[in-house]
Amino acid sequence: MEKISQTFGTVRVLNEVDLTVEPGEVHALVGQNGAGKSTLMKILGGLYPDHKGLIEIDGLPARLTNPRSALKHGIGMIYQELSLIPSLSVAENILLGIEPGRGGYNRRGILSAARSIVKRVPMLSELPLNAPAGDLSTGLQQRVEVAKALARDARVLVMDEPTARLSGPEREDLGDLIRELSANGISIIYISHFLEEIFQYCSSLTVLRNGTVVDRGRTVDFTLGSLTRSMLGAELADEEFDPANSGRPPFTGVPVIELTAVSGPRISGIDIAIHGGEIIGLAGLVGSGRTRVARTFTGAEPLSAGTISISGRRTTVASPRQALKMGIVMLPENRKTEGLIGISSAQENMILNALDRGLTRFGVIRSKAALSESNRHFAELEIRPNMPSLAAERFSGGNQQKILLARALLAKPRVLIIDQPTAGVDVGTKAQIHVLIRRVASQGTAVLIVTDDLEEMLALADNVLVLRSGRIVSRHRRVGLDRKRLVAAISGEDGVSPLSVHPA
């Protein structure tokens, strides 16, 4: 791919990008959410034929006008969201649309053709061809997608976040499969937020930032630090790794919000106080009660005992709507099902929590004010592409998270609660979100985060509260807290039993 450029409206999302992949090579395409990776691969997959630049396959120019033409040129796309039909068998999925025979359905012929395809690669030969695809694990379903591509004579496979939904053993199996495909001469373009995988699987890489190639070379010539800096840019990288972010003095005075001896469904005796400017982290295993506690702040979970106080005054938070009026805003864990309205524009999503913050007059949205505010947040949060009118579902995961953060900021929160701040986003967007959270706290907002990412917890939280079985079992100042101690507290290896913990 030579000098590939792509423009949507007046926004240029790719600027003369070059990408070269050799036969049998596993090549990583690296960059933040919104850097242009997906757009570049959609061009290769025939989805954006109006691009500028040249694509050559085996040294010959190729005009990829649609996905069918891309397949004919040997380009196979394997997306994070798999495209199998669960009720059909594995063999039927592999041959879907290219079934052998004429004039009728030939089950035996389909099974024979599928068997000849999967036997090319040892790990594919393990597929149960007669089983319904919906009965397979995610890892095996992914192998079916690979077999589908090989059935169409794909010589280049694009793998977009292939391990995002895989378990540990399934990730190891995928690594073995990639090595087998490479040994068979199949070229792979590998996109992943997990940089460790880049070094494990890929022999070379290309780094995109803001639609431009900023680095490329052999993987062995990079370190995790140098690759991260290429993705972020020096200024953002320096702020993310600043030692000054490792802990602040204890907070004093009246908390902005406080839970006292709060109990509810599957939580008991919860005491949490968050001061203005403070970041509190809730740590624990899935099912420990972290999200329930976070939702209790917003009235989304009922209280059976205890009190909530705001600025020292007891109050009742009966619903998220009431919490919003009090300045309590929460970003939920699942941005697709609980956060964004996908078919609505980014701007419409942004202003949802701020309609009573000067964006309406007599019940009518002030269009100019709404556009001005959304444009400002697009610029400040570096949301890509810079198109507020674009449907929210059209943005990458990291940029969708930024849209939700913009929604929260427009509501001018006194208390900001974020469940899994950077789940499913790349290291660059993660750093940007971390900078934003610190900035919000520095302006006096009380912040509560729930995260499975222990490095993120240690990077952001001033104080960490560990939950097990719905109770807070330990409290830790950030200063002196390391991953080993935090893991011990979360897993119970610190010797503290939740049954022995009593409310203060």
C-alpha positions in Angstrom: 0.0 0.0 0.0 1.6 3.3 -1.2 0.7 6.8 -0.3 -2.8 5.8 0.9 -4.9 8.8 1.9 -8.6 8.9 2.9 -10.9 11.8 3.7 -14.3 11.7 5.2 -16.0 15.0 4.5 -13.4 17.7 5.3 -11.5 15.4 7.7 -8.4 13.6 6.5 -8.0 10.4 8.5 -5.1 8.9 6.5 -2.3 10.9 5.0 0.0 9.2 2.5 0.4 5.9 4.5 2.8 3.3 3.2 2.5 -0.4 4.3 4.5 -3.3 3.0 4.0 -6.9 4.0 6.2 -9.8 2.8 5.0 -13.4 2.0 4.6 -15.4 5.2 5.3 -12.3 7.4 3.4 -11.5 10.6 3.3 -7.6 10.5 1.9 -5.6 13.3 -0.2 -2.4 12.6 0.1 -0.4 15.8 -1.5 2.8 17.0 -4.0 4.5 19.3 -7.7 4.2 18.8 -8.5 6.6 16.0 -4.9 6.5 14.6 -6.3 5.2 11.3 -5.6 1.4 11.6 -9.2 0.3 11.0 -9.6 2.7 8.1 -6.5 1.5 6.4 -7.6 -2.1 6.7 -11.1 -1.3 5.5 -9.4 0.1 2.4 -7.5 -3.1 2.0 -10.8 -5.0 2.5 -12.5 -3.1 -0.3 -14.8 -1.1 1.9 -13.5 2.4 0.9 -12.7 2.3 -2.8 -12.6 6.2 -3.0 -9.2 6.4 -1.3 -6.1 7.9 -2.9 -2.9 5.9 -3.4 -1.8 2.6 -4.9 -2.3 -1.0 -3.8 -0.1 -3.7 -5.3 -0.4 -7.4 -4.8 2.4 -9.6 -6.0 3.8 -6.5 -7.7 0.7 -5.8 -9.7 -1.7 -2.9 -9.2 -5.0 -4.0 -7.6 -8.2 -2.1 -7.7 -10.2 -3.2 -4.6 -13.7 -1.8 -5.2 -15.7 -4.0 -2.7 -15.1 -6.8 -0.3 -15.7 -9.4 -3.0 -12.9 -8.0 -5.1 -10.6 -8.0 -2.1 -11.4 -11.7 -1.5 -10.6 -12.4 -5.2 -7.2 -10.8 -4.7 -6.6 -13.0 -1.7 -7.4 -10.6 1.2 -9.2 -12.1 4.1 -10.5 -10.0 7.0 -11.1 -11.5 10.5 -12.8 -8.9 12.6 -13.1 -8.9 16.4 -16.9 -9.4 16.1 -17.1 -12.8 14.4 -19.5 -13.4 11.5 -20.5 -17.0 11.8 -24.1 -18.3 11.6 -24.5 -20.2 15.0 -27.1 -22.7 13.8 -25.1 -23.9 10.8 -22.4 -26.5 11.1 -18.7 -25.6 11.0 -18.4 -27.1 7.5 -21.4 -25.1 6.3 -20.0 -21.9 7.7 -16.6 -22.5 6.1 -18.2 -23.0 2.6 -21.0 -20.5 3.0 -21.7 -18.9 -0.4 -19.2 -21.1 -2.2 -20.8 -24.5 -1.7 -19.7 -27.2 -4.1 -22.1 -28.8 -6.6 -24.8 -27.6 -8.9 -28.6 -27.4 -8.6 -29.0 -28.6 -5.0 -27.7 -28.8 -1.5 -24.9 -31.4 -1.2 -24.1 -32.0 2.5 -21.6 -34.7 1.7 -19.8 -32.5 -0.8 -19.7 -29.6 1.7 -18.2 -31.8 4.4 -15.6 -33.2 2.0 -14.6 -29.8 0.7 -14.3 -28.4 4.2 -12.2 -31.4 5.3 -9.8 -30.7 2.4 -9.4 -27.1 3.5 -8.8 -27.6 7.2 -6.2 -30.4 6.7 -3.8 -27.8 5.2 -3.1 -26.4 8.7 -2.8 -28.9 11.7 -4.6 -26.7 14.2 -7.6 -26.3 11.8 -7.9 -30.0 11.3 -9.0 -30.3 14.9 -12.3 -28.5 14.1 -15.5 -30.6 14.6 -16.9 -30.0 11.1 -20.4 -31.4 11.9 -20.9 -29.4 15.1 -23.0 -26.3 15.1 -20.7 -23.3 15.1 -22.6 -21.7 18.0 -21.6 -24.6 20.3 -17.9 -23.9 19.9 -15.7 -21.8 22.2 -14.7 -18.4 21.0 -11.2 -19.7 20.2 -12.5 -22.4 18.0 -15.0 -20.0 16.3 -12.0 -17.9 15.4 -10.4 -20.9 13.8 -13.5 -21.3 11.7 -13.2 -17.8 10.5 -9.6 -18.5 9.5 -10.8 -21.7 7.6 -13.4 -19.5 5.9 -10.7 -17.2 4.6 -8.5 -20.1 3.4 -11.5 -21.6 1.6 -11.5 -18.4 -0.5 -7.8 -18.7 -1.2 -6.8 -15.9 1.1 -3.0 -15.2 1.1 -3.2 -12.2 3.4 -5.2 -12.4 6.7 -6.0 -9.2 8.6 -6.6 -10.1 12.3 -8.2 -7.2 14.2 -7.9 -7.6 18.0 -8.0 -11.4 17.7 -7.3 -12.1 21.4 -9.7 -9.5 22.9 -12.3 -12.2 23.8 -10.0 -15.2 24.3 -9.0 -16.9 27.5 -5.3 -17.5 28.4 -5.1 -21.0 26.8 -7.0 -19.8 23.8 -4.5 -17.0 23.3 -1.6 -19.6 23.4 -3.5 -21.7 20.8 -3.9 -18.6 18.6 -0.1 -18.0 18.7 0.5 -21.6 17.5 -2.1 -21.1 14.7 -0.4 -17.9 13.6 3.0 -19.6 13.4 1.4 -22.5 11.3 -0.2 -20.0 8.9 3.0 -18.1 8.5 4.9 -21.4 7.8 2.4 -22.0 5.1 3.2 -18.7 3.4 0.1 -16.8 4.6 0.9 -13.2 5.4 -0.8 -11.8 8.5 -1.5 -8.1 9.4 -1.9 -8.2 13.2 -3.7 -5.4 15.1 -3.8 -5.6 18.9 -4.0 -3.3 22.0 -1.8 -5.9 23.8 1.7 -4.7 23.0 3.2 -7.9 24.5 1.6 -9.9 21.8 3.2 -7.7 19.1 6.7 -8.7 20.4 5.5 -12.4 20.8 4.0 -12.9 17.3 5.2 -10.3 14.9 8.5 -9.9 13.1 7.9 -6.3 11.9 5.6 -3.4 12.6 4.3 -0.1 11.4 3.2 2.6 13.8 0.4 5.0 13.0 -0.4 8.3 14.8 -3.1 10.7 13.7 -3.4 9.0 10.3 0.4 9.2 9.5 3.2 6.6 9.7 5.5 7.7 12.5 7.7 4.6 12.8 8.3 1.2 11.2 10.9 -1.5 11.4 11.8 -4.9 12.8 10.1 -5.8 16.1 13.4 -6.7 17.7 14.6 -3.2 17.2 11.9 -1.9 19.6 11.3 -2.1 23.3 8.0 -1.9 25.0 8.9 1.6 26.1 10.1 2.8 22.7 7.1 1.4 21.0 4.8 3.1 23.5 6.5 6.4 23.0 6.1 6.1 19.2 2.4 5.6 19.7 1.9 8.3 22.2 4.3 11.0 21.2 6.9 12.3 23.6 4.8 14.8 25.5 1.9 12.4 26.4 4.3 9.6 27.2 6.3 11.8 29.6 3.1 12.8 31.5 1.9 9.1 31.7 5.2 8.0 33.2 5.8 11.0 35.4 6.9 9.8 38.9 4.9 12.7 40.4 1.8 10.7 39.6 2.8 8.0 42.1 1.1 9.4 45.2 -0.1 12.6 47.0 -0.5 13.6 50.6 -3.6 12.5 52.5 -6.8 14.4 51.9 -8.5 16.2 54.9 -11.6 18.2 55.6 -15.2 17.4 54.8 -15.6 14.8 52.0 -17.6 15.7 48.9 -19.5 12.4 49.2 -19.5 9.7 51.9 -21.1 6.3 52.4 -21.4 5.3 56.0 -22.2 1.6 57.1 -24.0 1.1 53.8 -25.5 -2.3 53.0 -27.6 -3.5 50.1 -27.8 -6.4 47.7 -24.6 -8.4 48.2 -22.7 -5.6 49.9 -22.4 -5.0 53.6 -21.0 -2.3 56.0 -19.4 -0.1 53.3 -17.6 3.0 54.5 -16.1 5.3 51.8 -15.3 9.0 51.9 -14.1 10.9 48.8 -12.7 14.4 49.1 -12.6 17.0 46.4 -9.6 16.3 44.1 -9.1 12.8 45.5 -9.1 9.6 43.4 -10.3 6.5 45.2 -9.9 3.0 43.6 -12.1 0.0 44.2 -10.2 -3.2 43.7 -11.3 -6.8 43.8 -12.2 -9.9 41.8 -15.3 -10.0 39.6 -18.2 -10.6 41.9 -16.5 -8.9 44.9 -19.1 -6.1 44.9 -17.1 -3.3 43.3 -19.7 -2.3 40.6 -22.6 -2.6 43.1 -20.9 -0.2 45.4 -20.2 2.2 42.6 -23.9 2.0 41.5 -25.0 2.7 45.0 -23.5 6.2 44.8 -25.9 6.9 41.9 -29.1 5.4 43.4 -29.0 2.5 40.8 -28.7 0.0 43.7 -31.0 0.2 46.8 -29.8 0.7 50.3 -31.0 -1.6 53.1 -29.0 0.2 55.7 -26.5 3.1 56.1 -26.4 6.7 55.0 -25.1 8.8 52.1 -23.8 12.3 52.8 -22.9 15.1 50.4 -20.6 17.8 51.8 -21.4 16.6 55.3 -25.2 16.6 55.0 -27.2 13.3 54.9 -29.2 12.9 51.8 -31.2 10.3 49.8 -30.1 9.3 46.3 -33.1 7.5 45.0 -32.2 7.2 41.3 -29.6 8.1 38.7 -31.7 11.0 37.6 -31.6 12.4 41.1 -27.9 11.7 41.4 -27.3 13.7 38.2 -29.1 16.7 39.7 -26.8 16.4 42.7 -23.7 16.4 40.4 -23.0 12.6 40.7 -22.2 11.2 37.3 -21.2 7.6 36.4 -19.6 6.0 33.3 -20.8 2.4 33.2 -18.7 -0.6 32.5 -20.3 -1.5 29.2 -20.3 1.5 27.0 -22.3 -0.2 24.2 -25.3 -1.5 26.2 -25.3 1.0 29.1 -23.5 4.0 27.8 -23.9 5.1 24.2 -26.9 5.4 22.0 -25.1 4.0 18.9 -27.4 5.3 16.2 -27.4 8.9 17.6 -24.6 11.2 16.8 -21.6 11.8 19.0 -22.9 15.3 19.7 -26.3 14.0 20.7 -24.7 11.5 23.1 -22.4 14.2 24.6 -25.1 16.6 25.6 -27.5 14.0 27.2 -26.4 14.7 30.8 -26.1 18.4 30.3 -29.5 19.5 28.9 -30.1 21.5 32.1 -26.6 23.0 32.2 -27.3 25.9 29.8 -27.9 23.8 26.6 -31.7 24.2 26.5 -34.1 27.1 26.6 -37.8 26.5 27.4 -37.3 22.8 26.7 -35.6 23.4 23.3 -32.0 22.5 22.7 -29.8 25.5 21.8 -28.2 24.1 18.7 -25.3 26.5 18.5 -24.4 26.1 22.1 -24.5 22.3 21.8 -22.4 22.3 18.7 -19.9 24.7 20.3 -19.5 22.5 23.4 -19.2 19.3 21.4 -16.6 20.8 19.1 -14.6 22.0 22.2 -14.6 18.6 23.7 -13.7 16.9 20.4 -10.6 19.2 20.3 -9.6 18.9 23.9 -10.1 15.1 24.1 -8.6 14.5 20.6 -11.6 12.5 19.5 -11.0 11.0 16.0 -12.4 11.5 13.5 -13.3 15.0 14.4 -17.0 14.6 13.2 -19.5 15.4 16.0 -22.4 14.6 13.6 -21.1 11.0 13.0 -23.1 8.2 14.6 -21.5 7.1 17.9 -21.3 3.5 16.8 -19.0 4.5 14.0 -16.2 5.5 16.3 -13.5 3.2 17.6 -13.8 1.8 21.2 -11.3 4.3 22.6 -13.0 7.2 21.0 -16.4 6.0 22.2 -15.0 6.1 25.7 -13.8 9.7 25.2 -17.3 10.6 24.0 -18.7 9.2 27.3 -16.1 11.1 29.2 -17.1 14.3 27.4 -20.7 13.6 28.3 -19.7 13.4 32.0 -17.6 16.6 31.8 -20.4 18.5 30.2 -22.5 17.7 33.2 -20.0 19.5 35.4 -19.8 16.7 38.0 -18.9 17.1 41.7 -18.5 13.3 41.8 -17.3 11.3 38.9 -17.5 7.5 39.0 -15.9 5.4 36.3 -16.3 1.7 35.9 -13.4 0.2 33.8 -12.0 3.6 32.5 -9.9 2.0 29.7 -11.3 -1.4 29.0 -10.7 -2.4 25.4 -8.6 0.7 24.5 -5.0 0.9 23.3 -2.1 2.1 25.4 -2.2 5.6 23.8 -5.8 6.2 24.4 -5.3 4.8 27.9 -2.7 7.4 28.6 -4.9 10.2 27.3 -7.8 9.0 29.5 -5.4 8.9 32.5 -4.3 12.4 31.9 -8.0 13.5 31.7 -8.9 11.8 34.9 -6.0 13.4 36.8 -7.0 16.8 35.3 -10.6 16.4 36.4 -9.5 15.5 39.9 -7.1 18.5 40.0 -10.1 20.8 39.4 -11.7 19.6 42.6 -13.9 16.7 41.4 -14.2 13.6 43.7 -13.3 10.6 41.6 -14.1 6.9 42.1 -12.6 4.3 39.7 -13.3 0.6 39.4 -10.7 -1.3 37.2 -9.3 -4.8 36.6 -6.1 -3.2 35.4 -3.8 -3.2 38.5 -1.2 -0.9 36.8 -4.0 1.5 36.1 -5.1 1.4 39.7 -1.6 2.1 40.9 -1.1 4.9 38.4 -4.3 6.8 39.2 -5.6 6.1 42.8 -4.6 8.1 45.8 -6.2 5.4 48.0 -7.2 1.9 47.1 -10.0 0.0 48.8 -10.1 -3.8 48.3 -13.4 -5.7 48.4 -14.1 -9.3 48.8 -17.6 -10.9 49.2 -19.2 -7.5 49.3 -17.1 -6.1 52.1 -14.1 -3.7 52.2 -11.3 -5.9 53.6 -8.4 -3.5 53.4 -7.4 0.1 52.7 -4.1 1.2 51.2 -2.4 4.5 50.6 -0.9 4.7 47.1 2.5 5.6 48.6 4.3 2.3 49.2 1.7 0.1 47.5 3.0 -2.2 44.8 1.4 -4.8 42.5 2.5 -7.8 44.7 0.8 -6.4 47.8 -2.3 -5.4 45.9 -2.6 -8.9 44.3 -2.3 -10.5 47.7 -5.0 -8.3 49.1 -7.4 -9.0 46.2 -6.8 -12.7 46.2 -7.0 -13.2 50.0 -3.3 -14.2 50.3 -2.8 -11.4 52.8 -4.7 -13.5 55.4 -7.6 -11.0 55.9 -11.0 -12.8 55.9 -14.1 -10.8 54.9 -15.9 -12.5 57.8 -13.5 -10.9 60.3 -14.0 -7.4 59.0 -16.5 -5.2 60.8 -17.8 -1.8 59.8 -16.0 1.1 61.4 
